[in-house]
Amino acid sequence: ANVATLEDRVVDQRLAALLHKLGRIQPGACCAGAAGAEVAEGRARLESLLQRALPESRIRVVHDARLVLAAAGRDSGIALIAGTGSVAYGRTQDGREAQRGGWGWMIGDEGSAVWMTREAARVVMARAETNLPIGVLGEAMLHATGTDDARAMVRELHSRREPMRWAELASTVFETAARDEGARDIVARGGSALAQLVDGLDVDGPVVLAGGLLLHQPALESAVRDALGRECIRLEHPPVEGAVRL
């Protein structure tokens, strides 16, 4: 739940459901890494909600990317995340923080799963409007959306109001990349876009690669590593371990 963009009611409901799974506990401390926490208002909202739910706890709210560095056992460096969305977060030895990307799926998130789906749809529509075959990528997108033509595919995509539902379709790009030039180009451009996020940060240290898309799609990881040309390490532990460490 992005605490900077969603209504309090939605965040509260999702937080309550999450805490309910923990059972009857009274933790001494709670650290939450959340999308939107880089916005002061969003961070304050989540701190308030957590304090009401866990009145006996010391509360700390950080940007979700901060957890990646902590989970990797590092106090400084760069976390590059590509999942549903994308962001690069840097932290220096003296605690200075910087961020590139993470604008959200409607404005940015280049190289993310949502972006992959949007770019795939654009390729398919461009082919259809110029009477070219929609190709292997197009057929895969129609099948994944349960539609019969490109226009129907667009209507179906517009009906999907949550970014996670767009992200589900990104696999079509990787599954067809070996047979479709358009899909291959999307992967390459995605890798370059993610590398540019890192290059925009004036932070030394290794790049910790994280996020479901980046860690589970070797073609994208390879494209990122090639574009960066600097030390990259994969996140080997769940990001939540970073919250425990902090």
Rosetta blueprint (number, residue, H / E / L):
1 A L
2 N L
3 V L
4 A L
5 T L
6 L L
7 E L
8 D H
9 R H
10 V H
11 V H
12 D H
13 Q H
14 R H
15 L H
16 A H
17 A H
18 L H
19 L H
20 H H
21 K L
22 L L
23 G L
24 R L
25 I L
26 Q L
27 P L
28 G L
29 A E
30 C E
31 C E
32 A E
33 G E
34 A E
35 A L
36 G L
37 A L
38 E L
39 V L
40 A H
41 E H
42 G H
43 R H
44 A H
45 R H
46 L H
47 E H
48 S H
49 L H
50 L H
51 Q H
52 R H
53 A H
54 L L
55 P L
56 E L
57 S L
58 R E
59 I E
60 R E
61 V E
62 V E
63 H E
64 D H
65 A H
66 R H
67 L H
68 V H
69 L H
70 A H
71 A H
72 A L
73 G L
74 R L
75 D L
76 S L
77 G E
78 I E
79 A E
80 L E
81 I E
82 A E
83 G L
84 T L
85 G L
86 S E
87 V E
88 A E
89 Y E
90 G E
91 R E
92 T L
93 Q L
94 D L
95 G L
96 R L
97 E E
98 A E
99 Q E
100 R E
101 G E
102 G L
103 W L
104 G L
105 W L
106 M L
107 I L
108 G L
109 D L
110 E L
111 G L
112 S L
113 A H
114 V H
115 W H
116 M H
117 T H
118 R H
119 E H
120 A H
121 A H
122 R H
123 V H
124 V H
125 M H
126 A H
127 R H
128 A H
129 E H
130 T L
131 N L
132 L L
133 P L
134 I L
135 G H
136 V H
137 L H
138 G H
139 E H
140 A H
141 M H
142 L H
143 H H
144 A H
145 T H
146 G L
147 T L
148 D L
149 D L
150 A H
151 R H
152 A H
153 M H
154 V H
155 R H
156 E H
157 L H
158 H H
159 S L
160 R L
161 R L
162 E L
163 P H
164 M H
165 R H
166 W H
167 A H
168 E L
169 L L
170 A L
171 S H
172 T H
173 V H
174 F H
175 E H
176 T H
177 A L
178 A L
179 R L
180 D L
181 E H
182 G H
183 A H
184 R H
185 D H
186 I H
187 V H
188 A H
189 R H
190 G H
191 G H
192 S H
193 A H
194 L H
195 A H
196 Q H
197 L H
198 V H
199 D H
200 G L
201 L L
202 D L
203 V L
204 D L
205 G L
206 P L
207 V E
208 V E
209 L E
210 A E
211 G L
212 G H
213 L H
214 L H
215 L H
216 H H
217 Q L
218 P H
219 A H
220 L H
221 E H
222 S H
223 A H
224 V H
225 R H
226 D H
227 A H
228 L H
229 G L
230 R L
231 E L
232 C E
233 I E
234 R E
235 L L
236 E L
237 H L
238 P L
239 P L
240 V H
241 E H
242 G H
243 A H
244 V H
245 R H
246 L L
